[in-house]
Amino acid sequence: MDGTFNENDISHVVDADKAHIWHHLSQHKPYETTDPRIIVEGRGMKVWDQKGKEHLDAVSGGVWTVNVGYGRESIANAVRDQLIKLNYFAGSAGSIPGALFAERLIEKMPGMSRVYYCNSGSEANEKAFKMVRQISHAKFGGKKYKILYRDRDYHGTTIGALSAGGQDERNAQYGPFAPGFVRVPHCLEYRAFEQDGAPVENYGLWAADQIEATILREGPETVGALCLEPVTAGGGVITPPDGYWERVQEICAKYEVLLHIDEVVCGIGRTGTWFGYQHYGVKPDMVTMAKGVASGYAAIACLVTTEDVFDKFKDKAEDPLNYFRDISTFGGCTAGPAAALENMRIIEDENLLDNTTRMGAYMFDKLSELADRHPVIGQVRGKGLFLGAELVSDRESRQPVPEKQAQAVVADCMAQGVIIGVTNRSLPGKNNTLCFSPALIAGTDDIDHIVSAVDGALGRVFA
Ligand SMILES: Cc1ncc(COP(=O)(O)O)c(C=O)c1O
């Protein structure tokens, strides 16, 4: 740390925090007797808290965001220069970084062509849902309005996004939700045995066929879109089974259902390709992204569509309602695309996609070795630097460990100065997957350090 805060300053900050901050995802009762953690500084893969304690961050800012690591002066400078030139103008006008980042982004997304800026993953998904509804009104007499979403997927925190939320514990107490959202089953092969009728072979095809069955049950003329994460994140780091995506694509084409891929976590390199869907040869109609787009150096989210989707909003220019009548005030902030341009340059110049693929494979192997020694690890899964380890109290029955035990592993790692994650109050009885998403700059030393902390923690918690 550079000592910017002396002890008196920081104790004032802690007091101010305790008096006034309502922390995200937190029960505050414990803060009546203990201090909340305040993260003061970050460099590379490391952060320091108010006590000067160093932590190795294996979750990129807690929620898979800081893809290029902390302390990037070149991003700060790009943002600073842009803010002095022009900080903001509403998105009904263009901006220099907005146009240039859109051009660079589209180069990475063959088949896609239009970028709509906003400022959070939830908001980008809401925009996509609104487009589906407007297309339904404009082209299908308002009938093709339903949006399918998948069990265990998450698309954001707003009531609209929670209406497409496949995590019942996360949704609990926030209903009633918006109508017109319909759930399809998850595709987690490890838990296929819990799904009625799931076969041992060709599970991927079976899981995708459940989507077709849902469309037929609802009536294809009522289903406008299917919204899926390429690899489910907070629902348990679920990589799709073989054959799944190919079949999903066929089904969407067959029933004229728009395919909306939520790349809020996977987008911009997390899995070793620019986008998660690019592993599976999928051709989406709409793609949403947020977290890693500017690695958290500025708030930015994008909804990217094909030209075909875009055309539907300008093909009857004489109709006063025939355009996307939506705005996001802060979607006009120029700091976002300025940071995103520099973030993308860093990923390219430092070959971080390649590093992600290599280090992801290394970490997968290291976690698998841990599984050889710790029977509590039921399965290791993931892609690139986006990995999960599902903890079970019995490998035979695959009984999930209680959430408290999974959280105890996280707390033990934290005490060792390593920040890892866990599925968190998302799925009743199934918050048992440890999550790892180190920055894409991670090296073998960082990964060894993370895995050794988990090794020690598992040994102590499950002694
Ligand atoms: C897959 C996915 N989609 C959407 C969101 C919502 O993004 P935000 O928190 O930026 O609204 C998240 C957040 O964790 C996410 O994991």
Ligand as a Chemical Component Dictionary entry (heavy atoms), coordinates in Angstrom:
data_LIG
# 
_chem_comp.id                   LIG 
_chem_comp.type                 NON-POLYMER 
_chem_comp.pdbx_formal_charge   0 
_chem_comp.three_letter_code    LIG 
# 
loop_
_chem_comp_atom.comp_id 
_chem_comp_atom.atom_id 
_chem_comp_atom.alt_atom_id 
_chem_comp_atom.type_symbol 
_chem_comp_atom.charge 
_chem_comp_atom.model_Cartn_x 
_chem_comp_atom.model_Cartn_y 
_chem_comp_atom.model_Cartn_z 
_chem_comp_atom.pdbx_ordinal 
LIG C1 C1 C 0 -25.007 -13.845 -15.717 1  
LIG C2 C2 C 0 -25.350 -12.519 -15.101 2  
LIG N1 N1 N 0 -26.205 -11.712 -15.740 3  
LIG C3 C3 C 0 -26.547 -10.507 -15.246 4  
LIG C4 C4 C 0 -26.024 -10.060 -14.055 5  
LIG C5 C5 C 0 -26.439 -8.727  -13.512 6  
LIG O1 O1 O 0 -25.441 -7.800  -13.706 7  
LIG P1 P1 P 0 -25.422 -6.443  -12.845 8  
LIG O2 O2 O 0 -25.123 -6.809  -11.445 9  
LIG O3 O3 O 0 -24.349 -5.632  -13.517 10 
LIG O4 O4 O 0 -26.745 -5.815  -12.999 11 
LIG C6 C6 C 0 -25.113 -10.866 -13.356 12 
LIG C7 C7 C 0 -24.529 -10.404 -12.085 13 
LIG O5 O5 O 0 -23.913 -11.129 -11.346 14 
LIG C8 C8 C 0 -24.784 -12.141 -13.885 15 
LIG O6 O6 O 0 -23.959 -12.974 -13.222 16 
# 
loop_
_chem_comp_bond.comp_id 
_chem_comp_bond.atom_id_1 
_chem_comp_bond.atom_id_2 
_chem_comp_bond.value_order 
_chem_comp_bond.pdbx_ordinal 
LIG C1 C2 SING 1  
LIG C2 N1 SING 2  
LIG C2 C8 DOUB 3  
LIG N1 C3 DOUB 4  
LIG C3 C4 SING 5  
LIG C4 C5 SING 6  
LIG C4 C6 DOUB 7  
LIG C5 O1 SING 8  
LIG O1 P1 SING 9  
LIG P1 O2 DOUB 10 
LIG P1 O3 SING 11 
LIG P1 O4 SING 12 
LIG C6 C7 SING 13 
LIG C6 C8 SING 14 
LIG C7 O5 DOUB 15 
LIG C8 O6 SING 16 
# 
